[in-house]
């Protein structure tokens, strides 16, 4: 049934071979010495040939001794990373009495990385913040900004306060311009406020950036009304593959869940139940819900899929005696639209 569904709803093409290379360069930073280190990467580069770029910036922060160190990781082609560790001690006379943390504040110390994608075509830049932490007796924030195109815009911003830790992952669809180069600027910074003499401050940030060629995340949106249960979806894509993960929740515990797929959206009342069929059915896949009424279905589809749309709705079904008193619930519909770059 899956293969028939795939043929009916998706227009598939041969896998795209990436002709994209990447370069990694540190840039001048605010409050520390400039660093100009460049390393070129290309598909097929042996792992042993990839060397991390380390930048250590001893100096002063808030008029006291500080050590700010950033490592630019290159674990494999078309992937870069930032590992940032730092500490400092505060001594008067600067920032006594609660200077606010704002972008451009002299109390912010910034590192900047320029990651340049070279070639043609499009794809997705994945920003994966594995973890960030700021520890201090004061207040403050660690920042990360991603500027696709290095044109002063901000496509992604991350901020984390003192004594907190948080991971995030975001996908940014991109296309390399006719010039053949797409610069991506990543800026990492920290700011503290309310300083008093003799305090210490530590921070860390761990972030990976990866370019996945020839693929954009599918656009998934809801339509229609639900009838007891809910349906959500996500595209956990990777190189050459869309992984569509569908989750039906608030259904009947430990009962069957039917995921109904089609290529057309409809709105057909189901008897006198008040529920609605939202998909013109082409195929169905069954899963069993857990004790909370949650059922998950994951489907892998080869990429690229340049222009195709599929529809899905889930039904939670009580498997009873067949005497007509079985319970059931229905979700709203989901539209899944693929538009991978050519």
C-alpha positions, -999 to 999 in steps of 0.1 A, spaced: 0 0 0 29 24 7 44 20 -27 10 26 -44 4 56 -22 38 71 -31 32 67 -68 -2 83 -66 7 113 -45 44 122 -51 63 131 -82 98 117 -76 131 125 -94 165 109 -93 186 119 -63 204 152 -67 242 151 -67 255 181 -48 281 203 -65 284 225 -34 315 232 -15 320 252 17 346 275 33 350 285 69 364 318 81 366 336 114 359 374 113 368 404 133 351 405 166 339 431 191 363 436 220 389 410 209 416 407 184 407 399 148 413 363 136 417 354 99 418 317 95 404 300 64 398 263 56 382 250 25 361 219 25 347 198 -4 326 167 -7 347 136 -3 374 152 18 390 125 40 381 128 77 418 130 86 422 161 64 397 182 84 413 203 111 395 223 137 401 260 138 406 273 173 404 309 184 415 319 219 410 355 229 426 363 262 421 399 272 398 420 293 360 419 297 343 444 321 378 457 331 388 423 345 408 393 332 388 371 308 393 341 286 371 337 256 377 306 234 358 294 203 364 263 183 351 260 148 344 223 141 345 207 107 333 171 113 324 164 77 319 182 44 292 208 43 290 209 80 305 233 105 302 239 142 308 263 170 320 253 205 323 283 227 337 283 262 345 314 283 349 328 318 357 362 332 360 381 365 346 416 372 364 444 389 353 481 392 348 506 378 328 494 348 291 483 349 284 488 386 247 492 392 228 473 366 236 483 330 210 466 307 219 439 282 212 451 247 226 444 213 256 467 208 261 473 245 299 476 251 295 449 277 288 423 249 317 403 236 311 388 202 327 361 180 317 359 143 321 331 118 315 333 81 305 300 64 304 303 26 285 278 4 298 278 -31 281 261 -62 246 261 -75 211 250 -66 192 251 -33 188 232 -1 184 237 36 207 251 63 200 232 96 210 251 128 213 227 157 220 243 191 229 212 211 232 232 242 240 265 257 245 276 293 253 307 313 262 305 350 266 335 372 253 352 404 241 380 381 217 384 352 227 381 316 221 365 282 240 344 257 231 351 221 234 334 187 224 350 154 223 335 119 223 358 89 217 340 56 233 360 28 254 381 53 232 411 44 224 423 79 192 403 82 185 378 110 169 345 98 174 329 132 180 343 167 187 324 199 189 339 234 194 321 268 194 337 302 216 331 332 215 297 349 195 281 321 201 255 294 182 249 262 186 230 229 170 240 196 169 229 160 157 250 131 157 245 93 163 274 70 155 269 33 181 286 10 191 289 -26 226 297 -38 224 329 -60 237 332 -96 270 346 -83 277 310 -71 283 319 -34 260 321 -4 276 335 27 261 326 61 272 347 90 270 333 126 275 356 155 277 345 191 278 369 220 272 373 257 261 402 279 257 405 317 242 433 338 239 443 374 276 436 380 292 440 414 329 437 423 345 403 426 320 381 407 329 353 382 310 345 350 310 313 328 293 305 296 292 278 269 275 274 236 275 243 213 261 247 178 263 227 145 254 240 111 248 216 82 238 223 46 215 196 31 215 200 -7 185 196 -29 158 195 -2 134 218 16 113 207 45 77 198 34 51 225 44 26 208 67 -7 226 76 -40 217 92 -75 221 76 -110 212 86 -123 203 121 -113 175 144 -137 151 161 -122 139 193 -86 134 183 -58 156 168 -32 150 141 3 167 138 31 162 114 68 170 109 94 164 81 125 150 98 143 152 65 180 143 58 202 142 27 182 125 -1 152 116 21 120 131 34 110 114 67 73 123 74 64 117 110 27 118 118 13 117 153 -23 111 162 -31 121 198 -61 120 222 -75 90 205 -88 58 221 -62 41 243 -47 8 231 -69 7 200 -63 8 163 -55 41 145 -60 43 107 -40 69 88 -60 76 56 -41 92 27 -53 108 -5 -44 133 -32 -75 154 -28 -91 174 0 -128 168 7 -154 177 33 -180 148 35 -202 145 66 -200 110 82 -236 100 90 -251 117 119 -219 117 140 -211 153 133 -176 142 121 -162 149 86 -141 129 62 -114 153 50 -95 131 25 -106 113 -7 -91 79 3 -63 63 -18 -47 42 9 -47 34 46 -20 24 71 -28 11 106 -10 16 139 -19 8 175 -23 36 199 -5 35 233 -22 38 267 -26 76 262 -43 73 228 -11 84 209 -1 66 176 29 75 155 35 67 118 68 74 100 71 73 62 104 77 42 101 92 7 132 97 -15 141 133 -24 139 155 -43 101 159 -47 98 191 -67 60 197 -67 35 174 -50 8 176 -23 -7 148 -2 -35 148 24 -40 127 55 -65 121 82 -64 97 112 -92 77 127 -91 61 162 -112 29 161 -124 7 188 -122 -30 177 -153 -44 193 -178 -73 188 -192 -60 155 -226 -52 171 -226 -16 161 -217 0 194 -180 5 188 -166 39 196 -144 59 172 -129 94 168 -115 114 139 -88 141 135 -87 172 113 -69 169 80 -33 176 73 -19 189 40 17 180 31 32 200 4 66 192 -12 86 218 -31 122 208 -33 145 231 -53 154 221 -89 
